[in-house]
Amino acid sequence: MRILYATDASAYREMPLAVCIPKTKDDLKTLIQFAAANHTSLIPRTAGTSLAGQVVGNGIVVDVSKHFNKILELNEKENWVIVEPGVVRDELNLFLKPHHLFYGPETSTANRAMIGGMIGNNSCGSNSILYKSTREHLLEVTALLSDGTEVVFGDITTEQFHVKCELPTLEGNIYRHIRQLLSSPAVRDE
Ligand SMILES: Cc1cc2nc3c(=O)[nH]c(=O)nc-3n(C[C@H](O)[C@H](O)[C@H](O)COP(=O)(O)OP(=O)(O)OC[C@H]3O[C@@H](n4cnc5c(N)ncnc54)[C@H](O)[C@@H]3O)c2cc1C
């Protein structure tokens, strides 16, 4: 298993410490705690078609493609869908077709690439001028941070942003860091 997961579609090869195929969100939280306690890293992986070694490394490869592959909810009125990270891009569109909906970003590997990896890479394709890249279609992400806490990232108002900045948590640290970065007019201009 470690040899199988030592490569992706890139030219790189590195033997991971271990490979995990988690089944539940609790498994993911356990893995995060384990990695923190043992000073190692987690390498989330979906289809592994990245070209720059994104899913190759010496930490623990966490393959979420096997058990996190469900389409959870479709809202036809508002044109959004909630999916797990292991949903294949083309399979999402097969599901959406009868509803006359279409998820645009089309990597060349669309019959393998999964939404988790598309978000990680901000994937797009040859029609991106029309179809845009993944980030233009992403409304919200539910994520687990490195301390195991679950957070939701999405559009927020200025007021909500200030509330987030006051949180005495890792999530609060992230928002404070962004505020600090963007408080410089030079950075904002850039
Ligand atoms: C022949 C070929 C052609 C390609 N053409 C294109 C193209 O046209 N356009 C394009 O954009 N790309 C292209 N790619 C690159 C790649 O196929 C795409 O970027 C693809 O969308 C990656 O999806 P994946 O499921 O394979 O992700 P992976 O390679 O498995 O992961 C990608 C990144 O996302 C992270 N990640 C995955 N799941 C999670 C998760 N649940 N939580 C947190 N992080 C996560 C990984 O750690 C990694 O950093 C091509 C690759 C090949 C081999």
The ligand as a Gaussian input file, in Angstrom:
#p B3LYP/6-31G(d) Opt

LIG

0 1
 C       -2.976000      14.284000     -17.951000
 C       -3.381000      15.297000     -16.921000
 C       -4.073000      16.423000     -17.314000
 C       -4.454000      17.401000     -16.369000
 N       -5.167000      18.484000     -16.780000
 C       -5.562000      19.407000     -15.894000
 C       -6.355000      20.517000     -16.308000
 O       -6.728000      20.633000     -17.462000
 N       -6.673000      21.449000     -15.377000
 C       -6.310000      21.332000     -14.066000
 O       -6.664000      22.195000     -13.254000
 N       -5.580000      20.276000     -13.628000
 C       -5.215000      19.302000     -14.503000
 N       -4.497000      18.212000     -14.081000
 C       -4.158000      18.086000     -12.661000
 C       -5.212000      17.301000     -11.845000
 O       -5.771000      16.246000     -12.617000
 C       -6.370000      18.188000     -11.389000
 O       -5.895000      19.329000     -10.697000
 C       -7.413000      17.447000     -10.523000
 O       -8.545000      18.249000     -10.349000
 C       -6.904000      17.031000      -9.174000
 O       -7.907000      16.249000      -8.565000
 P       -7.556000      14.950000      -7.729000
 O       -8.832000      14.378000      -7.218000
 O       -6.676000      14.036000      -8.505000
 O       -6.725000      15.603000      -6.521000
 P       -5.441000      15.085000      -5.729000
 O       -4.262000      15.065000      -6.640000
 O       -5.748000      13.805000      -5.001000
 O       -5.300000      16.261000      -4.657000
 C       -5.085000      17.610000      -5.051000
 C       -4.847000      18.495000      -3.834000
 O       -6.020000      18.602000      -3.057000
 C       -5.776000      18.215000      -1.712000
 N       -6.976000      17.553000      -1.185000
 C       -7.690000      16.561000      -1.757000
 N       -8.727000      16.222000      -0.997000
 C       -8.695000      17.015000       0.095000
 C       -9.502000      17.129000       1.269000
 N      -10.576000      16.344000       1.458000
 N       -9.169000      18.041000       2.191000
 C       -8.086000      18.839000       2.006000
 N       -7.272000      18.789000       0.925000
 C       -7.582000      17.879000      -0.015000
 C       -4.570000      17.277000      -1.798000
 O       -3.857000      17.191000      -0.578000
 C       -3.768000      17.959000      -2.892000
 O       -3.029000      19.050000      -2.369000
 C       -4.108000      17.222000     -15.008000
 C       -3.426000      16.061000     -14.599000
 C       -3.064000      15.105000     -15.535000
 C       -2.345000      13.877000     -15.082000

